[in-house]
Amino acid sequence: MSHPYDMGEKKQTSILGPTLKFKGELTANEDLVIQGQIEGSINHSSNLTVGEEGKLKADVKAEHIAVEGKVDGDLEGRTSVVVKDSANVAGNIYSPTVTLHEGSTFNGRIDMSGNAKPQEEPKPQADSKPQAEAKPEKSDESEDKPAESKKASAPKKRSAGAA
């Protein structure tokens, strides 16, 4: 006779129902079906399904992600991401395998390189801003004079052509 909690080869699945509202960081190891509302982040080591009633404002990391509901955030599937026909996704997808079903709504970027989601992209932009500010100051001084003369000569040509 087997132990009642011994699932053997079967995987356990948790379901977060449609009346559930959760804010914060959600982590789990068993398969998960979300029908409720989640705001925050999800870090999952197994299969995650966003059901048709599910609404996420979260970045999601999981082995396999299937979306049937609405997701506003980035999806990072270590194996695959499937966006079904009833889904609405606004965010980037990072996964080696991505499937967008006909009828789904997707607005974002897809990276299938197999690399994880980039973590620190803003730093190079922050470093380039002071350089960009320094360059226009120098170029503004040199460009202002020709620009002013062009602007000054342009109205003269227009008024002279009109007269």
N, C-alpha and C positions, 0 to 999 in steps of 0.2 A: 504494500500500500504506500502511495506517495504522500509526501508532506503537502498540506494544502497551499503553502506559499511557494512550492517548487514549481516554477513555470516551465522548466525543461527548456526546450528549444524555442518556445513562444516568447515573444517580447511583450513587455508590459506597455500599454498605451495610456497616457493621461489625457483627459479632455477638460479644457477650460471652457465652461459653458457660456452662452450668449449674454447672461446677466452679469458676468464677472467683469470688473474694472480693476486694473492693476497698474500702478506706477512704480517704477524702479528697475532693478536689474533682476532678470529671471534666468535661472540656470536649471538644467535638468539633464538626466542621462537616459531616460526612457523616451520612446516615441511620444510626440506631443501633438495634439490637435487643439488649435485655438479658435474658438467661436466668439470670444468676448473681445474686450478692448484692452490693449496693452500700450503703455507709454513708457519709454525708457530704452532698455537694451535687453537683448536675448542672446545668451551664449549657451549653445546646446550641442551635445556630443552625439546626437542620433538624428532621427528623421523628424522634421517639423512641418506640420501642415497648417496653413492659415485657412480655415474654413470659410464658406461663403458669407457667414455672418461676422467673421473676424475683422477687426479694424486695428491696425498697428501703426503707431507713431514711434518707430523704434528701428535701430540698426540690429540686424539679425545675423548671427553666425550659427551654422549647423552643418551636419554632414550632408543631408539632402533637404532641400526646401521646396515645398509645393505651395503655391499661392492660388487660392480660389476667391478670397475676399480682397480687402483693401490694405495696402502697405504704403506708408509714407516714411521711407528710410532706405538705407543701403542693405542689400542682401549679399551675404558671403557664404556660398555653399562649397564645402570642401570637395564634394563629389559632383553635385548637380543642383540646378535651380530650374523649376518648371513653373511657368506662369500660365495658368489655365484660362479658358475663354471667359469666365466670369470675373477674372481678376482685374484690379486696378493698382498698378505699381508706379510710384513716383520716387525714384531713387536709382542708384547705380547697382549693377549686378556684377559680382566677382565670383566666377566659378569656371572650372574647365569644361563643363557641359551646361548649356543653357537652352531651354525650349520655351518659345513663346507661341502659345496656341492662337489660332485665328479667332478674332473677336476680343482678345485681351487688350487692355489699355496699359501702355508702358511709356514712361517719360524718364529717360536717364541714359546712362552710358553702360555698355557691357564690356567687361574685360575677361576674356577667356584664356589668358596667358598662363593660368595656373598659379600666378603669384597672388599672395594675399592682398587684401585691400591696403593701399598705401596709408601709412600712419601720419607722417609729418610733412605734408606738401606745403603748408603755408609758410614755413621758415624761409625757403628760397625767395618767395615773393616778398616777404618782409625785408630781406636783405637787399633786394633789387629796388625797393621803393626809395631809399635814400639816394641811390645812384641815379634813379630816374628823376628825382627832384633836382639833383645837382646838374644833370645834363640840360634840362629845359631852361634853367636859369641862364646858363651860358648861351644856349642857342636862342633864347628869347631876345637877349640883348642884340645878337647879330641879325636875327630875323626880324626884329621889330622895325628897324630902319627900312629894309627893303619892303616889308609889308606895308608900312606907312606910305612909302612912295608909290607902291602899287595901288593902294587904296585911294591915295590922293589923285593919281593919274587916271584911275578908272572913272571916277565921277566926271572929270573934265572931258574924257572921251565921250561919255554918255551925253553930257549936256551939250558938248560941241556937236555931236551927231544929231541931237534933237533940235538944235538951233538952226 
